[in-house]
Amino acid sequence: MFDRLFAGALLGLSGLIAWTAYHFEVAFQYEPLGPKAFPLILSAVLAVCSVWLIIKPSANKWAPTGAVLIKLISGVLLMTGYAFLFEKAGFIISTAIVGTVFCVLFGEQTKRAVLYSVTLSVVSYFILKHVLQLNVPTGMLFGG
């Protein structure tokens, strides 16, 4: 039951992502694939996974508890904050903050959460920036 509700919400989200990406226009192409490619690929993968969950939900009859619902709502609020923080603080700082909070929220020790999140954000930044040649915001702290 909850699998299908969650999958339906994700399917709606994938449609919203695809619609937004499809209508995104830029005056010039500044990346090899353009700004539409990643969101469209993401929405397609999300839609396929959502349809799979709707067709074949888990046999597990799990129902979310109050604590799980609080974590889910916290995650949505945290990702909303990440979207607002992303341009100003930059990729590295905003990803490190959000990663740390997510790790702590799901039970990791604070020191390990910070170490993991900072490492993940720095490595991800260099992969996105230098390997994939994507424009990733550096933030005001790093001169962006």
N, C-alpha and C positions, 0 to 999 in steps of 0.2 A: 504493500500500500504506500508506504513512505518512499520507496524507491521510485515508484511511478510519479508521485507528486514532485519529488526532487528532479527527476528527469524531465518532467513537463516544464518546470521552471527554467531548467538549463536549456531546454530546446527553445523556449521563448527568448532567453538571453542570447543564444547563438543567432537567432533571427535578428535581434536588435543590433548585435555586433556587425553582422553582415550588411544590414541596411545602412548603418552609420558609415561603415568603411566604403561601401559602394558609392555613397554620395559625398565622400571626402574628395575635394578638388584642391590641387596645388598648382601654382603658376609655372613651376618648373619641377623637373624630376631630380631629386638630390640623392637618391639611393638607386642601386642597380635594379631592384625590383619595384621600386616606387612605394609610396606610403600605404597603399591598399593591400599589398600582398599578405603581410603577416596577419592582420585582423581577419582577412577572408579565409586564410588557411586555418586559423584558430577557430573561427566560427564553423567551418566545415567539419573539423575534427570533433568539436563539441556537439554538433548536431548528430553526427554518426553515433557517438557514444550515448547521447541522450535517447535516440531512437532504439538503440540496443537495450538500454535499461527499461524502456517502456515495453518492448516486445518480450524480453526475457529478464524479468526482475530477479533479484537474489532469492534463493529459497529460504534464507534466514528471515525470520519474522521479527526482526528487531524494530523497536520503536524508540525514538529519541527521548531521553530523560530531560529534566529541566536544566541540568548542568550542560548537556550537549547542546540544547537549544541556545543557551547563553553563549557558548563558544561559537556556534554558527553565526549568531547575530553579531557578536564581537568581531568575527572575521570579516563580515560584510562591512561593518563600520570602519574597521582597520583598513580595508582595501579602498574604501571611499576616501579616507584620510590620505592614503598613499597617492591617490590620483591628484589630490590638491597639493600635496607636498612635492611631487615629482619634479615639476618645472623649477620651482624656487630652490629647493635643497639639492637637486640633482639626483642622478641614479644611485650613486654609491651610498650617500647618506640616507636617502629615503628607503632604499632597499635594506640597508643594515638595520635601521630602526624597525621597520615592519617585520623583517625576519626575526629579530630579537624578540619582539613582542609575541609573534606567533609561536616561537619556540617555548617561551615561558608560559604562554597560555595553554599549551599542550603538554606541559610538565617537565620541560628541560631545566637544568640548573642555569642560573643567570650567567655565570662566567662562561660556560660552554655555549650558551645561546649567543652571546656577544661574539665569541671567537668564530663560531660557525657562520653567523650572519655577515660579519665584516669580511671574512674570507670569501664567502659566496658572492657578495656584492662587488668586491674588487675583481675577482676572477671573471665574473659575468660581464662586468664593464669592459674589461680588456678584450674578451671574446667578441662582444657585440661591436665594440668600437674598431678594433684592429683586424680581427679575423673576418667578421661579417660586414665590416665597413658601414655600420648603421650610425645614424646621428643620435647619440645618446646624450641627454642633458648632463652637463657637469655641475651645474648649480652655482650659486653666487659665491660660495666658499672657495671653490676652485677656479674662479674667474669666468664662469659661464654666464 
